């Protein structure tokens, strides 16, 4: 890698306020805000809208779409397509 052209890569806390969940990882993202982590060190914090703690797929609250019902509803609304 060329020296001096890559962003700094270091520890960052990503925080999902909706789920009251945070995790410490390494990233090139930066922030002016900081947070004191569990062991007393201070790290930059990045607030995220959604994480594995609040995403419906990971929490088990995802709805399964009824594709057959959607096709039937489309056919009722617009009729069955005629072959031309």
Number of C-alpha atoms within 10 A of each C-alpha: 5 5 5 7 7 9 10 11 11 13 17 22 24 21 20 19 14 13 14 9 13 18 11 15 10 11 14 11 16 18 12 8 10 14 15 12 15 8 6 8 8 14 20 19 23 18 14 12 11 14 17 12 15 18 14 13 11 11 10 9 10 10 8 6 8 8 9 9 10 11 11 13 12 12 12 10 9 9 10 10 7 5 4 3
